[in-house]
Amino acid sequence: MRRVAVGIASAWLALAAGAASAAPLEAYGKLPTIQAVSISPGGESLAMIVSDGEQRKVLVQDLQSGRAMTVSAGAIKVRAIDWAGPRHLIISASKTTELFATGGYRVELMEAFDLNLDARKIHPLLGDVSGALNAVIDRPEVRVLDGKPVVFLRGVSYRGWTVFRVDLESERSRISESSDGPTEQVALGPDGHVLAMADYQSRQGRWTLKVKQSSGWAESRSIDAPNDHPEIAGLGRDGSSVLVAELRDGEFVYREVSVPTGAWSEALPMSGSARPLFDPADRRLIGYVALNGDELHHEFFDPKDRAIWAAITKLYPGQIVHLVSWSADRTRTVVLVDSPSEGPAYALVDLGKHTATWLGGQYGALTASDIAPVRSIRFNARDGLELHGYLTLPRGVEAKGLPLVVLPHGGPAVRDAPGFDWWAQALASRGYAVLKVNFRGSGGLGWDFLKAGFGQWGRKMQTDLSDGVRYLAAAGIVDPKRVCIVGASYGGYAALAGATLEPDVYRCAVSYAGMSDMPRMVDWTGGYEGERYLLRFTGARSRNDDALSAISPALHADKVRIPILLMHGRDDTNVPLDQSYYMANALKRAGKPVEFQIFDGTDHGLSKGETRLQMLQATVAFLEKHNPPQ
């Protein structure tokens, strides 16, 4: 069934609708039509971040009266929306800038704004604070004190780490707590006061947790963690303990830390790939969501919550259902429903009225005829290791002798998951089969699988991709002579490595923000934790190890026999633009074919609709030129 937008977003979403028999690339490549949805604590209002593909707007609607208001955000990178009571919406946005303290590096800074629904105006938070950087470090947290919502923000001032308290009615900010000691994270209790703080000394690789007891700050635990250090995840189940996530053998283990005693609980019954879920009212832990294999599971500690979620998911059989937001009493819930045949769409489930209403598709211009089928596949690498991935096939075409695009994920210690992928779907719409492989070293698939990638960057992590090509070719699904590789970040590195380290497999390669010179990349991290992360996967002993040069595409440009397209955002703070320059210059010196595009005002995550589409259009044009789908 077609997911038709109603109510709050229908007029705006109509701007993106009207796809013909085949959707244009804009329908896939521009920003999602709906980027975020949040329901107010009392369930009376709904807020959404929507886009026409380039410009963002914040929409708010009173669900009782139907009255709505719209605030234009333009090209601002809105990251999140959080309710502070029924009449204030906290908007988090980020921008790329250069700070003198970073030695010339560009950084992504977060800002927060209050949208006062009664006054119909936006007020920047922390704008009245002197001696502080007008930026926030973590997502704003809301507490209800004396019947009024109060916003707490962690920022930076001359005092060091600082928690600011913002009164939304007076629009005044003041320092709630601060410390001149080193602090990486803090945990705020139900009253907004800091219960715990954690620091990580990256150079020494030492992590320390302190808790606020009646006698003052007390050290709860200090451990050596050169890689994968623990993190404060939020509040525990009772709302007053602190939830800490530890990586043990590559899997997250969650424990609650008692603030009065500093004692740690046994591991909670949460899956190793779990992400905690918190109560929208008091921020205590209420459950978790985990992706086990291809199955997404939401688990709740309270039987009532379990029953409510079971009733909601029953409405959408055979589809992936994500919890997005729900009211404090759970009567109204926003979900993202990812259908294998229709793509992802947002819905509002009202258990009180026994209704479920579509709010609109995440990509509003796409119809069911624009969604390509996706298969979960398994095959063995050449050394016998079982691998898992996803194959997206073009609609209406026999799965035989197809042109293939290998699309490796970034990270590398993350994983590809089931469900809609705008990049893969766009490529499939142009006639390509698309292969996504969870190569060894991918995260979320167990410690043994992650560990199998240590030392295999550019080696078996790379051949796992070409083994997937061989598997599909042996099955007759793809033509082994019509294969290209496309990726971003680590996936961009894999594309360049495919062109240099496995030159006989691919017909062309496309890299967005890919690493090309590993010795320089390791040096750019500044050492310590970032360097240790790269050395772990590359198998090098130091930044001067020849093992890094052996897997650096820019140092093997002479081996390239295929055309390469390089793309990079000038505002990238994750992988420096220099990495694409190194590759482009090396290819030119070697007399090899290369195209190089730089996108102004674009970050690592392609947050601008205009340049995200330009990237997709350039990729497709390059593929169609060098590996035609017909």
C-alpha positions as CSV (number, residue, x, y, z in Angstrom):
1,M,0.0,0.0,0.0
2,R,1.2,3.5,-0.8
3,R,2.2,5.5,2.3
4,V,0.4,8.8,1.8
5,A,1.4,11.8,3.9
6,V,-1.4,13.3,5.9
7,G,-1.8,16.2,8.3
8,I,1.3,18.1,9.3
9,A,3.6,17.3,6.4
10,S,1.2,16.8,3.5
11,A,1.5,20.2,1.9
12,W,5.3,20.4,2.2
13,L,5.9,16.8,1.2
14,A,3.8,17.3,-1.9
15,L,6.6,19.4,-3.3
16,A,8.7,16.3,-3.5
17,A,6.0,14.0,-4.8
18,G,5.0,13.3,-8.4
19,A,7.4,10.7,-9.5
20,A,6.9,9.3,-13.0
21,S,7.5,5.8,-14.1
22,A,11.2,6.0,-13.1
23,A,12.2,8.3,-10.3
24,P,15.0,10.8,-11.1
25,L,18.2,10.6,-9.2
26,E,17.0,13.6,-7.2
27,A,14.4,11.4,-5.5
28,Y,17.2,9.3,-4.0
29,G,20.1,11.7,-3.8
30,K,18.7,14.8,-2.2
31,L,18.1,15.1,1.6
32,P,15.4,12.9,3.0
33,T,11.9,14.4,2.9
34,I,11.5,13.7,6.5
35,Q,14.7,13.7,8.6
36,A,13.4,13.5,12.2
37,V,10.2,13.3,14.1
38,S,9.5,13.9,17.8
39,I,6.3,13.8,19.8
40,S,5.8,16.0,22.8
41,P,5.9,14.4,26.3
42,G,2.2,14.9,26.7
43,G,1.5,13.6,23.2
44,E,-0.3,16.8,22.2
45,S,2.0,18.0,19.5
46,L,4.3,16.6,16.8
47,A,7.5,18.2,15.4
48,M,9.3,17.2,12.2
49,I,12.4,18.2,10.3
50,V,11.4,18.1,6.7
51,S,13.2,19.1,3.5
52,D,12.5,19.8,-0.2
53,G,15.9,18.1,-0.8
54,E,18.0,21.1,-0.1
55,Q,16.3,23.5,2.3
56,R,15.2,22.3,5.7
57,K,12.1,23.3,7.7
58,V,10.9,22.6,11.2
59,L,7.2,21.8,11.3
60,V,5.1,21.7,14.5
61,Q,1.5,20.7,14.7
62,D,-1.0,20.6,17.5
63,L,-2.6,17.2,17.0
64,Q,-5.9,18.2,18.7
65,S,-6.6,21.4,16.8
66,G,-4.6,20.8,13.7
67,R,-2.9,24.2,14.0
68,A,0.6,24.2,12.7
69,M,3.6,26.5,12.4
70,T,6.7,26.3,10.1
71,V,10.1,27.6,10.8
72,S,12.6,27.8,7.9
73,A,16.1,26.4,8.7
74,G,17.4,26.9,5.2
75,A,20.7,25.0,4.6
76,I,21.5,24.8,8.3
77,K,22.5,21.3,9.3
78,V,19.8,20.5,11.8
79,R,20.8,17.4,13.7
80,A,18.1,16.7,16.3
81,I,14.9,18.1,17.9
82,D,14.0,17.6,21.5
83,W,10.9,18.7,23.4
84,A,11.2,20.8,26.6
85,G,7.6,20.6,27.9
86,P,4.7,21.2,25.5
87,R,5.6,24.7,24.3
88,H,9.3,24.6,23.7
89,L,11.3,22.7,21.0
90,I,15.1,22.5,21.4
91,I,16.8,22.4,18.0
92,S,20.3,21.1,17.6
93,A,22.4,22.1,14.6
94,S,26.0,21.9,13.6
95,K,28.5,23.9,11.5
96,T,32.0,23.4,10.3
97,T,34.5,26.0,11.5
98,E,38.2,26.5,12.3
99,L,39.4,27.1,15.8
100,F,42.7,28.5,16.8
101,A,43.1,25.9,19.5
102,T,43.0,23.1,16.9
103,G,46.1,24.2,15.1
104,G,44.2,25.0,11.9
105,Y,42.1,21.9,11.8
106,R,38.4,22.4,10.9
107,V,36.0,21.0,13.5
108,E,32.2,20.4,13.6
109,L,30.6,22.5,16.3
110,M,27.1,21.9,17.7
111,E,24.7,24.7,18.6
112,A,21.3,24.7,20.3
113,F,18.2,26.8,19.8
114,D,14.9,27.1,21.6
115,L,11.8,27.4,19.5
116,N,9.2,29.1,21.7
117,L,5.9,28.0,20.3
118,D,3.8,30.7,22.1
119,A,6.1,33.6,21.1
120,R,6.7,32.0,17.7
121,K,10.4,32.8,17.8
122,I,13.8,31.1,17.9
123,H,16.3,32.0,20.6
124,P,20.0,30.8,20.5
125,L,20.9,29.1,23.7
126,L,24.1,30.2,25.5
127,G,24.1,33.4,23.5
128,D,24.0,35.4,26.8
129,V,27.0,33.6,28.4
130,S,30.3,35.5,28.5
131,G,33.7,33.8,28.7
132,A,32.3,30.7,26.9
133,L,32.3,29.2,23.5
134,N,28.8,29.4,22.1
135,A,28.7,25.7,21.3
136,V,27.5,22.6,23.1
137,I,29.4,19.3,23.4
138,D,26.6,16.9,23.9
139,R,22.9,16.8,22.9
140,P,20.9,19.0,25.2
141,E,19.1,17.4,28.1
142,V,15.8,18.4,29.5
143,R,14.6,18.1,33.1
144,V,11.3,19.2,34.7
145,L,12.0,21.1,37.9
146,D,9.3,22.7,40.0
147,G,6.8,21.9,37.2
148,K,8.9,23.8,34.5
149,P,11.1,22.4,31.8
150,V,14.8,23.3,32.2
151,V,17.5,22.7,29.6
152,F,21.0,21.6,30.6
153,L,23.8,22.0,28.1
154,R,27.4,20.9,28.4
155,G,29.7,23.5,27.0
156,V,33.2,25.0,27.2
157,S,34.1,28.1,29.3
158,Y,37.3,29.5,30.8
159,R,36.6,27.3,33.9
160,G,37.0,24.1,31.8
161,W,34.1,21.7,31.4
162,T,30.9,23.4,32.3
163,V,27.2,22.5,32.5
164,F,24.9,25.4,31.8
165,R,21.3,25.7,33.0
166,V,18.9,27.5,30.8
167,D,15.6,29.0,32.0
168,L,13.4,28.9,28.9
169,E,10.9,31.5,30.1
170,S,13.5,34.2,30.9
171,E,15.9,33.0,28.2
172,R,18.7,33.3,30.8
173,S,21.7,30.9,31.1
174,R,23.9,30.3,34.1
175,I,26.6,27.9,35.1
176,S,25.2,25.0,36.9
177,E,28.4,23.1,37.6
178,S,32.0,23.2,36.3
179,S,35.4,21.8,36.9
180,D,38.9,22.7,35.8
181,G,39.9,19.1,35.7
182,P,39.9,16.9,32.5
183,T,36.5,15.5,31.6
184,E,35.3,13.8,28.5
185,Q,31.7,12.9,29.6
186,V,29.3,13.7,32.3
187,A,26.0,12.1,33.5
188,L,23.2,14.3,34.7
189,G,20.8,13.1,37.3
190,P,17.0,13.6,37.4
191,D,17.6,17.1,39.0
192,G,20.1,18.1,36.4
193,H,23.1,17.9,38.7
194,V,26.2,15.9,37.6
195,L,26.2,12.4,39.1
196,A,29.3,11.1,37.4
197,M,32.1,12.2,35.1
198,A,34.6,10.3,33.0
199,D,37.9,11.2,31.5
200,Y,40.1,9.5,29.0
201,Q,43.8,10.3,28.8
202,S,44.3,9.4,25.2
203,R,48.1,9.5,25.4
204,Q,48.3,7.1,28.3
205,G,45.2,5.1,27.2
206,R,43.7,5.4,30.7
207,W,40.0,5.8,31.5
208,T,38.7,7.0,34.8
209,L,35.1,7.3,36.2
210,K,34.3,9.5,39.2
211,V,31.0,9.7,41.0
212,K,29.5,12.5,43.1
213,Q,29.1,11.2,46.7
214,S,28.1,13.1,49.8
215,S,31.7,13.7,50.7
216,G,32.7,14.9,47.2
217,W,34.0,13.3,44.1
218,A,35.2,9.7,44.4
219,E,37.0,7.6,41.9
220,S,34.9,4.6,41.1
221,R,37.2,2.9,38.6
222,S,40.3,3.6,36.6
223,I,41.5,1.2,33.9
224,D,44.0,1.0,31.1
225,A,42.1,1.0,27.8
226,P,44.4,1.9,24.9
227,N,41.6,0.9,22.5
228,D,37.8,0.8,23.0
229,H,37.6,2.6,26.3
230,P,34.3,2.6,28.3
231,E,31.7,5.3,27.9
232,I,29.0,6.8,30.1
233,A,25.8,5.8,28.2
234,G,23.2,7.5,30.4
235,L,21.2,6.8,33.6
236,G,20.5,3.3,34.9
237,R,17.1,1.7,35.4
238,D,16.4,3.4,38.7
239,G,17.2,6.9,37.2
240,S,19.9,7.6,39.8
241,S,22.6,5.1,39.0
242,V,24.9,5.6,36.0
243,L,24.9,3.3,32.9
244,V,28.4,2.5,31.6
245,A,29.2,0.7,28.3
246,E,32.3,-1.3,28.2
247,L,33.7,-3.1,25.2
248,R,34.7,-6.7,26.2
249,D,36.0,-8.9,23.5
250,G,34.5,-6.6,20.9
251,E,31.0,-6.6,22.3
252,F,29.3,-3.9,24.4
253,V,28.7,-4.9,28.0
254,Y,26.4,-2.6,30.1
255,R,26.7,-2.1,33.8
256,E,25.0,0.2,36.3
257,V,27.3,2.1,38.7
258,S,25.9,3.1,42.1
259,V,26.6,6.7,42.8
260,P,26.5,6.5,46.6
261,T,29.0,3.6,46.7
262,G,30.7,3.6,43.3
263,A,30.0,-0.2,43.0
264,W,29.5,-1.8,39.6
265,S,26.6,-4.2,38.9
266,E,26.8,-7.4,37.0
267,A,26.4,-7.1,33.3
268,L,22.8,-6.3,32.3
269,P,20.8,-8.7,30.1
270,M,21.5,-6.6,27.0
271,S,22.7,-8.0,23.6
272,G,26.3,-7.3,22.6
273,S,25.2,-5.1,19.7
274,A,22.6,-3.3,21.8
275,R,21.8,0.4,21.9
276,P,20.1,1.6,25.1
277,L,16.6,3.1,25.1
278,F,15.7,5.7,27.7
279,D,12.4,7.0,29.1
280,P,11.4,10.2,27.4
281,A,10.3,11.7,30.7
282,D,13.0,11.0,33.2
283,R,15.8,9.6,31.0
284,R,16.2,6.4,32.9
285,L,17.1,3.1,31.1
286,I,14.0,1.3,30.0
287,G,15.3,-1.2,27.4
288,Y,17.5,-1.6,24.3
289,V,17.4,-2.2,20.6
290,A,19.7,-4.6,18.9
291,L,20.4,-5.9,15.4
292,N,21.0,-9.6,15.5
293,G,21.8,-10.9,12.1
294,D,19.1,-9.4,9.9
295,E,16.6,-9.0,12.7
296,L,16.0,-5.8,14.6
297,H,14.8,-6.4,18.2
298,H,13.4,-3.9,20.7
299,E,13.5,-5.2,24.2
300,F,12.0,-3.6,27.3
301,F,12.4,-4.3,31.0
302,D,8.8,-3.3,31.9
303,P,6.2,-5.8,30.9
304,K,3.8,-3.0,30.0
305,D,6.3,-1.5,27.6
306,R,6.9,-4.9,26.1
307,A,3.1,-5.3,25.5
308,I,2.8,-1.9,23.9
309,W,5.6,-2.5,21.6
310,A,4.3,-5.9,20.6
311,A,0.9,-4.3,19.8
312,I,2.7,-1.7,17.6
313,T,4.9,-4.1,15.6
314,K,1.9,-6.4,15.0
315,L,0.5,-3.7,12.8
316,Y,3.5,-4.0,10.4
317,P,4.2,-7.7,9.7
318,G,7.3,-8.4,7.6
319,Q,8.7,-4.9,8.0
320,I,11.5,-3.4,10.0
321,V,10.0,-1.2,12.7
322,H,12.1,1.4,14.5
323,L,11.0,3.2,17.6
324,V,11.4,7.0,16.9
325,S,9.6,8.8,19.7
326,W,6.8,8.2,22.1
327,S,4.8,10.2,24.6
328,A,5.5,9.9,28.4
329,D,2.4,7.7,28.9
330,R,3.2,5.6,25.7
331,T,-0.3,6.2,24.2
332,R,1.2,7.9,21.1
333,T,4.2,6.5,19.3
334,V,6.1,7.6,16.2
335,V,7.7,4.7,14.3
336,L,9.8,4.4,11.2
337,V,8.5,1.5,9.2
338,D,10.9,0.1,6.6
339,S,9.1,-2.0,4.0
340,P,11.1,-4.2,1.7
341,S,8.6,-3.3,-1.1
342,E,7.8,0.3,-0.4
343,G,10.8,1.8,1.4
344,P,10.8,3.6,4.8
345,A,7.9,5.8,6.0
346,Y,7.0,7.4,9.3
347,A,3.7,6.6,11.1
348,L,2.0,7.8,14.2
349,V,0.3,5.0,16.3
350,D,-2.3,6.2,18.8
351,L,-3.2,3.3,21.1
352,G,-5.8,5.4,22.9
353,K,-7.8,6.0,19.7
354,H,-6.7,2.6,18.1
355,T,-5.4,4.4,15.0
356,A,-2.2,4.3,12.9
357,T,-1.6,7.2,10.6
358,W,1.1,7.5,7.9
359,L,3.0,10.8,8.3
360,G,4.9,10.3,5.0
361,G,7.7,8.5,3.3
362,Q,11.3,9.3,4.4
363,Y,12.0,9.8,0.7
364,G,8.7,11.3,-0.3
365,A,9.2,11.3,-4.1
366,L,9.7,7.5,-4.2
367,T,6.9,5.1,-4.9
368,A,6.8,1.3,-4.5
369,S,7.9,1.0,-8.2
370,D,11.1,2.8,-7.3
371,I,12.2,0.4,-4.6
372,A,14.6,-2.4,-5.7
373,P,14.5,-5.8,-4.1
374,V,17.3,-6.6,-1.6
375,R,18.6,-10.1,-0.8
376,S,20.6,-11.2,2.2
377,I,23.5,-13.4,1.0
378,R,26.2,-15.5,2.5
379,F,29.4,-16.9,0.9
380,N,32.8,-18.0,2.0
381,A,36.0,-16.0,1.6
382,R,39.0,-17.7,-0.1
383,D,40.3,-18.8,3.3
384,G,37.0,-20.3,4.3
385,L,35.6,-17.5,6.6
386,E,31.9,-17.2,6.2
387,L,30.9,-13.7,5.1
388,H,27.5,-12.0,5.0
389,G,26.1,-9.1,2.9
390,Y,23.3,-7.7,0.9
391,L,22.6,-7.7,-2.8
392,T,20.3,-5.1,-4.3
393,L,19.0,-6.0,-7.8
394,P,17.5,-3.7,-10.4
395,R,13.7,-4.1,-10.8
396,G,12.3,-5.9,-13.8
397,V,15.6,-7.3,-15.0
398,E,16.6,-11.0,-14.9
399,A,19.3,-11.6,-12.3
400,K,21.7,-12.9,-14.9
401,G,24.9,-11.4,-16.2
402,L,24.2,-8.0,-14.6
403,P,26.7,-5.2,-14.3
404,L,27.8,-4.9,-10.7
405,V,28.8,-2.1,-8.3
406,V,30.6,-3.1,-5.1
407,L,29.6,-0.7,-2.4
408,P,31.8,-1.2,0.7
409,H,30.8,0.5,4.0
410,G,32.8,3.0,6.0
411,G,34.2,2.6,9.4
412,P,35.6,0.0,9.0
413,A,34.3,-1.3,12.4
414,V,30.7,-0.8,11.6
415,R,28.3,-3.0,9.5
416,D,25.8,-2.9,6.7
417,A,22.3,-3.6,7.9
418,P,19.0,-4.7,6.3
419,G,16.6,-2.1,5.0
420,F,16.6,0.9,2.7
421,D,19.9,2.4,1.5
422,W,19.5,5.5,-0.7
423,W,22.9,5.0,-2.4
424,A,22.4,1.4,-3.3
425,Q,18.8,2.0,-4.4
426,A,19.8,4.8,-6.6
427,L,22.5,2.7,-8.3
428,A,20.0,-0.2,-8.7
429,S,17.5,2.2,-10.3
430,R,20.1,2.8,-13.1
431,G,20.4,-1.0,-13.9
432,Y,23.2,-2.1,-11.6
433,A,23.3,-4.9,-9.2
434,V,24.8,-3.6,-5.9
435,L,26.8,-5.7,-3.5
436,K,27.4,-4.7,0.1
437,V,29.7,-7.0,2.1
438,N,30.2,-7.2,5.8
439,F,33.9,-7.9,5.4
440,R,36.0,-9.2,8.3
441,G,36.7,-6.4,10.7
442,S,33.1,-5.1,10.5
443,G,31.5,-4.3,13.8
444,G,28.3,-5.7,15.4
445,L,29.0,-9.3,14.3
446,G,30.9,-10.6,17.3
447,W,34.4,-10.3,18.6
448,D,35.9,-13.1,16.5
449,F,34.7,-11.5,13.3
450,L,35.9,-8.1,14.3
451,K,39.3,-9.4,15.4
452,A,39.7,-11.3,12.1
453,G,40.1,-7.9,10.5
454,F,43.0,-6.8,12.7
455,G,46.0,-6.4,10.4
456,Q,43.9,-7.0,7.4
457,W,43.2,-3.4,6.2
458,G,44.0,-3.5,2.4
459,R,44.6,-7.3,2.7
460,K,41.9,-9.8,3.5
461,M,39.4,-7.0,4.3
462,Q,39.9,-6.1,0.6
463,T,39.9,-9.6,-0.9
464,D,36.6,-10.3,1.0
465,L,35.0,-7.8,-1.4
466,S,36.5,-9.4,-4.5
467,D,35.5,-12.9,-3.2
468,G,31.9,-11.6,-3.1
469,V,32.3,-10.6,-6.8
470,R,33.6,-14.1,-7.6
471,Y,30.7,-15.7,-5.7
472,L,28.1,-13.7,-7.7
473,A,29.9,-14.4,-10.9
474,A,30.0,-18.1,-10.3
475,A,26.3,-18.0,-9.7
476,G,25.8,-16.3,-13.0
477,I,24.1,-13.3,-11.4
478,V,26.8,-10.7,-12.5
479,D,29.2,-10.3,-15.4
480,P,32.8,-10.4,-13.9
481,K,34.0,-8.1,-16.7
482,R,31.5,-5.4,-15.8
483,V,32.3,-4.6,-12.1
484,C,33.1,-1.2,-10.6
485,I,33.7,-0.3,-6.9
486,V,32.3,2.8,-5.2
487,G,32.6,3.9,-1.6
488,A,33.0,6.7,0.9
489,S,35.4,7.1,3.9
490,Y,36.9,3.6,4.5
491,G,34.7,2.5,1.6
492,G,36.5,5.1,-0.5
493,Y,39.8,3.7,0.6
494,A,38.6,0.2,-0.5
495,A,37.6,1.6,-3.9
496,L,41.1,3.0,-4.4
497,A,42.7,-0.2,-3.0
498,G,40.6,-2.1,-5.5
499,A,42.1,-0.1,-8.3
500,T,45.7,-0.4,-7.1
501,L,46.0,-3.6,-5.1
502,E,43.5,-5.7,-7.1
503,P,43.7,-4.1,-10.6
504,D,42.3,-7.1,-12.4
505,V,38.9,-7.2,-10.6
506,Y,37.3,-3.8,-11.3
507,R,36.5,-1.8,-14.4
508,C,36.4,1.6,-12.7
509,A,36.5,3.1,-9.1
510,V,34.8,6.0,-7.3
511,S,36.1,7.3,-4.0
512,Y,34.3,9.9,-1.9
513,A,36.5,11.1,1.0
514,G,38.7,8.0,0.9
515,M,42.1,7.6,2.5
516,S,45.0,7.1,0.0
517,D,48.2,7.7,1.9
518,M,48.2,5.7,5.1
519,P,51.5,6.9,6.7
520,R,50.2,10.5,6.3
521,M,46.7,9.5,7.5
522,V,48.2,8.0,10.7
523,D,50.3,11.1,11.2
524,W,47.2,13.3,10.7
525,T,45.4,11.7,13.6
526,G,47.9,13.3,16.0
527,G,48.8,10.0,17.7
528,Y,47.4,8.2,20.6
529,E,43.9,6.7,20.3
530,G,43.3,7.6,16.7
531,E,46.7,6.3,15.7
532,R,46.2,3.1,17.7
533,Y,42.9,2.4,16.0
534,L,44.5,2.6,12.5
535,L,47.5,0.6,13.5
536,R,45.3,-2.1,14.9
537,F,43.6,-2.6,11.6
538,T,46.5,-2.0,9.3
539,G,48.8,-4.3,11.3
540,A,51.6,-1.7,11.4
541,R,53.8,-1.2,14.5
542,S,54.2,2.5,14.1
543,R,53.4,5.3,11.7
544,N,56.8,4.7,10.0
545,D,56.2,1.0,9.4
546,D,56.6,-0.1,5.8
547,A,53.4,-2.1,6.2
548,L,51.5,1.2,5.8
549,S,53.1,2.0,2.5
550,A,52.3,-1.4,1.2
551,I,48.6,-0.8,1.5
552,S,48.6,2.9,0.4
553,P,46.8,3.4,-3.0
554,A,48.6,6.7,-3.6
555,L,52.0,4.9,-3.4
556,H,50.9,2.3,-6.0
557,A,49.4,4.6,-8.6
558,D,51.6,3.0,-11.2
559,K,49.6,-0.2,-11.0
560,V,46.3,1.5,-11.9
561,R,44.7,0.3,-15.2
562,I,41.2,1.7,-14.8
563,P,39.7,5.2,-14.6
564,I,39.2,6.7,-11.1
565,L,36.8,9.4,-9.9
566,L,37.8,11.2,-6.7
567,M,35.4,13.4,-4.7
568,H,35.9,15.2,-1.4
569,G,34.1,17.8,0.7
570,R,36.1,20.8,1.7
571,D,34.6,20.8,5.2
572,D,35.5,17.2,5.9
573,T,36.8,16.9,9.5
574,N,37.1,13.1,9.5
575,V,39.4,12.5,6.5
576,P,41.4,15.5,5.4
577,L,41.0,16.7,1.8
578,D,44.7,16.3,1.4
579,Q,44.1,12.5,1.1
580,S,42.3,12.9,-2.2
581,Y,44.9,15.4,-3.4
582,Y,47.7,12.9,-2.7
583,M,45.9,10.3,-4.8
584,A,45.1,12.7,-7.6
585,N,48.6,14.0,-7.9
586,A,50.1,10.5,-7.8
587,L,47.8,9.3,-10.6
588,K,48.7,12.4,-12.7
589,R,52.4,11.8,-12.2
590,A,51.9,8.2,-13.3
591,G,49.9,9.3,-16.3
592,K,46.8,7.5,-15.2
593,P,43.2,8.6,-15.9
594,V,41.6,10.5,-13.0
595,E,38.8,13.0,-12.4
596,F,38.7,15.0,-9.2
597,Q,35.8,17.1,-7.8
598,I,35.9,19.1,-4.6
599,F,32.6,20.2,-3.0
600,D,32.6,23.5,-1.1
601,G,30.7,23.6,2.2
602,T,30.4,19.8,2.4
603,D,31.3,17.7,5.3
604,H,32.2,14.0,5.7
605,G,28.6,12.9,5.9
606,L,27.3,14.8,2.8
607,S,24.9,16.9,5.0
608,K,24.1,19.3,2.2
609,G,21.4,18.2,-0.2
610,E,22.9,20.0,-3.2
611,T,26.3,18.4,-3.0
612,R,24.9,15.0,-1.9
613,L,23.0,15.0,-5.2
614,Q,26.1,16.2,-7.1
615,M,28.1,13.4,-5.7
616,L,25.4,10.8,-6.8
617,Q,25.0,12.4,-10.3
618,A,28.8,12.4,-10.8
619,T,29.0,8.8,-9.6
620,V,26.3,7.6,-12.0
621,A,27.6,9.5,-14.9
622,F,31.1,8.0,-14.3
623,L,29.7,4.5,-14.0
624,E,27.5,4.8,-17.1
625,K,30.5,6.1,-19.1
626,H,33.0,3.4,-18.0
627,N,30.6,0.5,-17.2
628,P,27.4,1.0,-19.1
629,P,24.4,-0.8,-17.6
630,Q,23.2,-1.9,-21.1
